[in-house]
Amino acid sequence: MQFDFGKNLKESGEIVLSVSEYLERLNLALGGEAGFVEGEVMGFKASPQWVFFSLKDENKDAVLSCGLLAHEYRRIGVRIEDGMRIKIFGNPRITAKSGRFGMWVKSIEAVGEGSLKKAYELLFKQLTQEGLFARKRALPEFISRIAVISSRDGVVLQDLRKNLRKLNFRISFMHTSVEGAGAVAGILRALQYFARLHQGSAGQTKSYDDYDCIVLIRGGGSLESMQAFNNEEVVRAIYASPIPVIAGIGHDVDVPLSALVSDAMASTPTGVAHMINSTWDALTLGLPQFEMQIVNGMNTAIYRWKNRVDLLQSKMLNYFTQLFRAFDLVAGQLSRACERVGERISAIREYLHRTERLLTLSDPIRNLKLGYSLTYVAGRVLKSKKDAKIGDTLETRVSDGSIKSKVQ
């Protein structure tokens, strides 16, 4: 900001500024004094719009007033209370309305194990009351597309890859610091990146770019090194993720809040890999069992059908045996009937032969050939001479014709 000292120049040569102009001038000068300050919290007060507290030295009476907007306090994600030792970063500033000097806070970090533990407990209590740790989404079945958030400097990614089964997993990796300055911003940026990709395909058929889960991993560390994973903004971003999150964050004693809010957690990358592998158990372990069930079912069915076929074959053989017996019986009866018919035919033939012989012997023509003759008178056989009268015409039949004569 530039000041027009000309308009403030008096006839006496003095430069006279208004209170606001002077304070603005001081704030400009103080703008280059931004820095880190460490001290013990006292007089902590929070309202829906503002958060105020003071920092004091442990063994001295020096006190520094501090303030920030409530939404910035929530974004920073570190809960504080009186008695905690913290480190802040901010800009010194004189408030125009009150004329009070203080620090406009940009970041807050708990210092010392006791303060870190207290900040952890305060945030844990608040988030528990809100129910963030109660929700657990089931991991998808057959996970294949994995988004990994971690540091490229560690070996956790290699450990994860090494322990995953050979199931053609597709892994997308985003590097971020996992402790120190920039860790919170990096983790949030990675979560938002994968969430945007997932939301871009919402309501559509699952595509290659969709993720089945996000894996947030880092190696073990102390409570102090885990501050980024105990940050409220990170915890809420994990809770808001549209993709199920698996946390593999090593820790000494207290489980990081980021792990507690995740849908599943393990203490090592190997544990995360086994968790992902287990989503395939229904197929890799269940398929052989299912195959065995099918084979057993088929064997049972084959055994039952074999028994039925054997029974039907036995019945069929029995039927054929009975049929052959009946056929043999009928054949025997038919054979005997044929024999009887033959015998009857032979008897008839013999009878006919006898009859023929009798007829032959009784044939008048045969007798005529033997020299015999028949004499007819008036068409009747003449059996006695008394039957013939003088003048009757007689017809005598011999073997080769007839002779006519008259009685005299």
C-alpha positions as CSV (number, residue, x, y, z in Angstrom):
1,M,0.0,0.0,0.0
2,Q,1.3,3.4,-0.9
3,F,0.8,6.5,1.2
4,D,0.3,10.0,-0.2
5,F,2.2,11.9,2.4
6,G,1.6,15.1,0.5
7,K,-2.0,15.3,1.6
8,N,-0.9,14.8,5.2
9,L,1.8,17.5,5.1
10,K,0.9,20.4,7.3
11,E,2.1,24.0,7.0
12,S,4.5,23.4,9.8
13,G,6.1,20.6,7.8
14,E,4.8,17.9,10.0
15,I,3.4,14.7,8.4
16,V,0.3,13.8,10.3
17,L,-1.5,10.4,9.7
18,S,-4.9,9.2,10.8
19,V,-5.0,6.3,13.3
20,S,-6.1,3.9,10.6
21,E,-3.3,5.1,8.2
22,Y,-0.7,4.8,10.9
23,L,-1.8,1.3,11.8
24,E,-1.8,0.2,8.2
25,R,1.7,1.6,7.9
26,L,2.8,-0.4,10.9
27,N,1.1,-3.6,9.6
28,L,3.0,-3.1,6.3
29,A,6.2,-3.0,8.2
30,L,5.2,-6.0,10.3
31,G,4.3,-8.0,7.2
32,G,7.9,-9.0,6.8
33,E,8.1,-10.4,10.3
34,A,6.0,-13.5,9.7
35,G,7.5,-16.5,11.5
36,F,7.1,-19.5,13.8
37,V,6.4,-18.9,17.5
38,E,6.3,-21.6,20.2
39,G,4.6,-21.3,23.6
40,E,2.0,-22.5,26.0
41,V,-1.7,-22.0,25.3
42,M,-3.8,-19.9,27.6
43,G,-7.1,-18.1,27.5
44,F,-8.5,-20.3,24.7
45,K,-11.9,-19.1,23.4
46,A,-13.9,-20.2,20.3
47,S,-17.0,-18.8,18.7
48,P,-18.8,-19.7,15.4
49,Q,-16.7,-17.0,13.7
50,W,-13.4,-16.6,15.6
51,V,-10.9,-18.5,17.7
52,F,-8.7,-16.6,20.2
53,F,-5.9,-17.7,22.5
54,S,-2.6,-16.5,23.9
55,L,0.8,-18.0,23.9
56,K,3.1,-17.5,26.9
57,D,6.7,-18.5,27.7
58,E,7.0,-21.1,30.4
59,N,9.4,-19.2,32.7
60,K,8.8,-15.7,31.6
61,D,5.8,-13.3,31.6
62,A,5.8,-12.7,27.9
63,V,2.4,-13.1,26.3
64,L,1.4,-13.1,22.6
65,S,-2.2,-12.7,21.6
66,C,-3.3,-14.9,18.7
67,G,-6.4,-15.2,16.6
68,L,-7.8,-16.8,13.4
69,L,-11.1,-17.4,11.7
70,A,-13.1,-20.4,13.0
71,H,-13.2,-22.1,9.6
72,E,-9.4,-21.7,9.3
73,Y,-9.1,-23.3,12.7
74,R,-11.2,-26.3,11.5
75,R,-9.1,-26.5,8.3
76,I,-5.9,-26.6,10.2
77,G,-7.3,-29.6,12.0
78,V,-5.4,-29.5,15.3
79,R,-7.5,-29.1,18.5
80,I,-5.9,-27.2,21.3
81,E,-6.8,-26.2,24.9
82,D,-5.2,-24.3,27.7
83,G,-1.9,-25.8,28.9
84,M,-0.9,-27.3,25.6
85,R,2.4,-26.4,24.1
86,I,2.1,-25.5,20.4
87,K,4.0,-24.0,17.5
88,I,2.2,-21.5,15.3
89,F,3.1,-19.8,12.1
90,G,1.5,-16.4,11.3
91,N,1.8,-12.7,10.6
92,P,2.0,-10.1,13.4
93,R,-0.8,-7.5,13.1
94,I,-2.3,-4.6,15.0
95,T,-6.1,-4.8,15.0
96,A,-7.6,-1.4,13.9
97,K,-10.7,-1.6,16.0
98,S,-9.0,-2.4,19.3
99,G,-5.5,-1.3,18.7
100,R,-4.3,-4.6,20.1
101,F,-1.2,-6.3,18.8
102,G,-1.3,-10.0,18.0
103,M,-0.5,-12.8,15.7
104,W,-2.8,-13.7,12.7
105,V,-2.4,-17.5,12.8
106,K,-1.9,-19.6,9.6
107,S,-0.9,-23.0,11.0
108,I,-0.8,-24.8,14.4
109,E,1.3,-27.8,15.5
110,A,1.3,-29.5,18.9
111,V,4.7,-29.7,20.4
112,G,5.8,-32.4,22.8
113,E,4.4,-35.8,23.5
114,G,1.9,-34.5,26.1
115,S,0.5,-31.8,23.9
116,L,0.3,-34.1,20.9
117,K,-1.5,-36.7,23.0
118,K,-3.9,-34.1,24.2
119,A,-4.6,-32.8,20.7
120,Y,-5.2,-36.4,19.6
121,E,-7.7,-37.0,22.4
122,L,-9.6,-33.8,21.8
123,L,-10.1,-34.4,18.2
124,F,-10.8,-38.1,18.7
125,K,-13.6,-37.2,21.2
126,Q,-15.2,-34.7,18.9
127,L,-15.1,-36.9,15.8
128,T,-16.4,-39.9,17.8
129,Q,-19.4,-37.8,18.9
130,E,-20.0,-36.9,15.3
131,G,-20.0,-40.6,14.4
132,L,-17.2,-40.5,11.9
133,F,-15.5,-43.7,13.3
134,A,-18.7,-45.7,13.3
135,R,-19.3,-46.0,9.5
136,K,-17.5,-48.8,7.8
137,R,-18.1,-49.5,4.1
138,A,-17.6,-53.0,2.9
139,L,-14.7,-53.5,0.5
140,P,-15.7,-54.3,-3.1
141,E,-15.5,-57.9,-4.1
142,F,-12.6,-58.8,-6.5
143,I,-10.6,-55.5,-6.1
144,S,-8.6,-54.9,-9.2
145,R,-8.1,-51.1,-9.6
146,I,-6.2,-49.6,-6.7
147,A,-5.3,-45.9,-6.0
148,V,-2.2,-45.6,-3.7
149,I,-1.3,-42.5,-1.8
150,S,2.1,-42.5,-0.1
151,S,5.7,-41.3,-0.4
152,R,7.9,-42.5,-3.2
153,D,10.9,-42.3,-0.8
154,G,9.9,-45.3,1.3
155,V,9.6,-49.0,0.6
156,V,5.9,-49.3,1.5
157,L,4.8,-49.4,-2.1
158,Q,7.3,-52.1,-2.9
159,D,6.0,-54.1,0.1
160,L,2.5,-53.7,-1.1
161,R,3.2,-54.8,-4.6
162,K,5.4,-57.8,-3.5
163,N,2.6,-59.2,-1.3
164,L,-0.3,-58.8,-3.7
165,R,-1.2,-62.0,-5.5
166,K,-0.6,-62.3,-9.3
167,L,-4.1,-61.2,-10.1
168,N,-3.4,-58.4,-12.7
169,F,-4.0,-55.5,-10.2
170,R,-3.9,-52.1,-11.8
171,I,-2.2,-49.6,-9.4
172,S,-2.3,-45.8,-9.7
173,F,0.2,-44.1,-7.5
174,M,0.3,-40.5,-6.3
175,H,3.3,-39.3,-4.3
176,T,3.0,-37.0,-1.3
177,S,4.9,-36.2,1.8
178,V,3.7,-38.2,4.8
179,E,5.1,-36.1,7.5
180,G,6.3,-32.5,8.0
181,A,5.4,-29.4,6.1
182,G,3.2,-30.0,3.2
183,A,2.1,-33.5,4.2
184,V,-1.5,-32.5,5.0
185,A,-1.9,-30.5,1.8
186,G,-0.4,-33.4,-0.3
187,I,-2.7,-36.0,1.2
188,L,-5.7,-33.8,0.7
189,R,-4.7,-33.1,-2.9
190,A,-4.3,-36.8,-3.6
191,L,-7.7,-37.7,-2.0
192,Q,-9.4,-35.0,-4.0
193,Y,-7.7,-36.1,-7.3
194,F,-8.9,-39.7,-7.0
195,A,-12.4,-38.6,-5.8
196,R,-12.8,-36.4,-8.9
197,L,-11.9,-39.2,-11.2
198,H,-14.4,-41.5,-9.5
199,Q,-17.2,-38.9,-9.4
200,G,-16.6,-38.2,-13.1
201,S,-17.8,-41.7,-13.9
202,A,-20.6,-41.8,-11.4
203,G,-23.9,-43.2,-12.7
204,Q,-22.1,-44.7,-15.7
205,T,-21.0,-48.2,-16.5
206,K,-17.8,-49.0,-14.7
207,S,-14.8,-48.1,-16.8
208,Y,-11.0,-48.6,-16.7
209,D,-10.5,-45.4,-14.8
210,D,-12.8,-46.3,-11.9
211,Y,-11.1,-47.3,-8.6
212,D,-12.2,-50.1,-6.3
213,C,-10.3,-48.6,-3.3
214,I,-7.8,-46.0,-2.1
215,V,-4.8,-47.3,-0.1
216,L,-3.2,-44.7,2.2
217,I,0.1,-46.1,3.5
218,R,3.2,-45.1,5.3
219,G,5.8,-46.8,7.6
220,G,5.7,-46.7,11.4
221,G,6.5,-43.6,13.4
222,S,6.0,-41.7,16.6
223,L,2.9,-39.6,17.5
224,E,4.8,-36.5,16.4
225,S,5.6,-37.9,13.0
226,M,1.9,-38.9,12.6
227,Q,0.5,-35.3,12.8
228,A,-0.6,-35.3,9.2
229,F,-2.7,-38.5,9.8
230,N,-4.2,-37.0,13.0
231,N,-5.3,-33.9,11.1
232,E,-9.0,-33.1,11.2
233,E,-9.2,-32.0,7.6
234,V,-7.5,-35.2,6.4
235,V,-9.8,-37.3,8.6
236,R,-12.9,-35.6,7.2
237,A,-11.6,-35.9,3.6
238,I,-11.2,-39.7,4.1
239,Y,-14.7,-39.9,5.5
240,A,-16.1,-37.9,2.5
241,S,-14.2,-40.0,-0.1
242,P,-16.6,-41.7,-2.5
243,I,-14.1,-44.6,-2.8
244,P,-13.6,-47.0,0.1
245,V,-10.3,-46.3,1.9
246,I,-7.9,-48.8,3.3
247,A,-5.3,-47.4,5.7
248,G,-1.9,-49.0,6.2
249,I,-0.3,-46.6,8.7
250,G,2.3,-48.0,11.1
251,H,2.1,-46.6,14.7
252,D,3.6,-47.2,18.1
253,V,0.6,-46.9,20.5
254,D,-2.2,-44.7,19.4
255,V,-4.0,-45.7,16.2
256,P,-3.9,-42.7,13.8
257,L,-7.3,-41.0,13.4
258,S,-7.0,-41.4,9.6
259,A,-6.8,-45.2,10.1
260,L,-9.8,-45.2,12.5
261,V,-12.0,-43.3,10.0
262,S,-11.0,-45.5,7.1
263,D,-13.2,-48.3,6.0
264,A,-10.5,-50.9,6.7
265,M,-7.1,-50.7,8.3
266,A,-3.9,-52.6,8.8
267,S,-0.6,-51.7,10.5
268,T,1.6,-52.6,7.6
269,P,1.5,-52.6,3.7
270,T,1.7,-56.4,3.9
271,G,-1.5,-56.4,6.0
272,V,-3.1,-54.2,3.4
273,A,-2.1,-56.5,0.6
274,H,-3.5,-59.5,2.4
275,M,-6.8,-57.6,3.0
276,I,-7.0,-56.8,-0.8
277,N,-6.1,-60.4,-1.6
278,S,-8.9,-61.6,0.6
279,T,-11.5,-60.0,-1.6
280,W,-10.6,-62.7,-4.2
281,D,-11.0,-65.5,-1.7
282,A,-14.5,-66.3,-2.8
283,L,-13.0,-67.1,-6.2
284,T,-9.5,-68.3,-5.6
285,L,-10.4,-70.4,-2.6
286,G,-14.1,-70.9,-3.3
287,L,-13.7,-72.0,-6.9
288,P,-11.8,-75.2,-6.1
289,Q,-14.4,-76.0,-3.5
290,F,-17.2,-75.3,-5.9
291,E,-15.4,-77.4,-8.5
292,M,-15.2,-80.2,-6.0
293,Q,-18.9,-79.9,-5.3
294,I,-19.7,-80.1,-9.0
295,V,-17.4,-83.1,-9.4
296,N,-19.0,-84.8,-6.3
297,G,-22.4,-83.9,-7.6
298,M,-21.7,-85.3,-11.0
299,N,-20.2,-88.5,-9.5
300,T,-23.3,-88.9,-7.3
301,A,-25.5,-88.4,-10.3
302,I,-23.5,-90.8,-12.4
303,Y,-23.6,-93.4,-9.6
304,R,-27.4,-93.0,-9.3
305,W,-27.9,-93.2,-13.0
306,K,-25.6,-96.2,-13.2
307,N,-27.7,-97.9,-10.5
308,R,-30.8,-97.1,-12.4
309,V,-29.3,-98.3,-15.7
310,D,-28.2,-101.5,-13.9
311,L,-31.7,-102.0,-12.5
312,L,-33.3,-101.4,-15.9
313,Q,-30.8,-103.7,-17.5
314,S,-31.6,-106.4,-15.0
315,K,-35.3,-105.9,-15.6
316,M,-34.8,-105.9,-19.3
317,L,-32.8,-109.2,-19.1
318,N,-35.6,-110.6,-16.9
319,Y,-38.2,-109.5,-19.5
320,F,-36.2,-111.0,-22.3
321,T,-35.7,-114.2,-20.4
322,Q,-39.5,-114.4,-19.8
323,L,-40.0,-113.6,-23.5
324,F,-37.6,-116.2,-24.6
325,R,-39.3,-118.8,-22.3
326,A,-42.7,-117.8,-23.7
327,F,-41.3,-118.0,-27.2
328,D,-39.8,-121.4,-26.5
329,L,-43.2,-122.5,-25.0
330,V,-45.1,-121.3,-28.0
331,A,-42.5,-122.7,-30.4
332,G,-42.8,-126.1,-28.7
333,Q,-46.5,-125.9,-28.8
334,L,-46.4,-124.8,-32.5
335,S,-43.9,-127.6,-33.2
336,R,-46.2,-130.2,-31.6
337,A,-49.2,-128.7,-33.3
338,C,-47.3,-129.0,-36.6
339,E,-46.4,-132.6,-35.8
340,R,-50.0,-133.3,-35.1
341,V,-51.1,-131.6,-38.3
342,G,-48.5,-133.6,-40.1
343,E,-49.8,-136.8,-38.5
344,R,-53.3,-135.8,-39.4
345,I,-52.3,-135.0,-43.0
346,S,-50.6,-138.4,-43.2
347,A,-53.7,-140.1,-41.9
348,I,-55.8,-138.3,-44.3
349,R,-53.4,-139.1,-47.1
350,E,-53.6,-142.7,-46.2
351,Y,-57.3,-142.6,-46.0
352,L,-57.4,-141.0,-49.5
353,H,-55.1,-143.6,-50.8
354,R,-57.3,-146.4,-49.5
355,T,-60.4,-144.6,-50.8
356,E,-58.7,-144.1,-54.1
357,R,-57.9,-147.8,-54.3
358,L,-61.5,-148.6,-53.4
359,L,-62.7,-146.2,-56.0
360,T,-60.4,-147.6,-58.6
361,L,-61.5,-151.1,-57.8
362,S,-65.1,-149.9,-58.0
363,D,-64.7,-148.1,-61.3
364,P,-67.1,-149.6,-63.9
365,I,-64.7,-148.6,-66.7
366,R,-62.0,-150.7,-65.1
367,N,-64.3,-153.7,-65.0
368,L,-65.3,-153.0,-68.6
369,K,-61.6,-153.2,-69.5
370,L,-61.4,-156.5,-67.8
371,G,-64.0,-157.8,-70.2
372,Y,-67.1,-157.1,-68.4
373,S,-70.0,-155.1,-70.1
374,L,-73.2,-153.4,-69.1
375,T,-76.5,-153.7,-70.9
376,Y,-79.1,-151.0,-70.7
377,V,-82.7,-151.1,-71.8
378,A,-84.6,-147.9,-72.0
379,G,-81.7,-146.3,-70.1
380,R,-81.8,-148.7,-67.2
381,V,-79.2,-151.4,-66.4
382,L,-80.6,-154.8,-67.5
383,K,-80.2,-157.0,-64.5
384,S,-82.5,-159.9,-65.5
385,K,-83.6,-161.3,-68.8
386,K,-87.1,-160.8,-67.6
387,D,-86.6,-157.1,-67.9
388,A,-86.2,-157.4,-71.7
389,K,-89.0,-157.9,-74.0
390,I,-89.1,-158.9,-77.7
391,G,-88.5,-155.8,-79.7
392,D,-86.7,-153.9,-77.0
393,T,-83.5,-152.1,-78.1
394,L,-80.6,-153.1,-76.0
395,E,-77.4,-151.0,-75.5
396,T,-74.4,-152.9,-74.5
397,R,-71.5,-150.8,-73.2
398,V,-68.0,-152.2,-73.4
399,S,-64.6,-150.6,-72.6
400,D,-64.3,-148.8,-75.9
401,G,-67.9,-148.0,-76.8
402,S,-71.4,-149.4,-76.9
403,I,-73.3,-151.9,-79.1
404,K,-77.0,-151.7,-79.9
405,S,-79.2,-154.8,-80.5
406,K,-82.8,-155.8,-80.6
407,V,-84.5,-158.6,-78.6
408,Q,-86.1,-161.2,-80.9
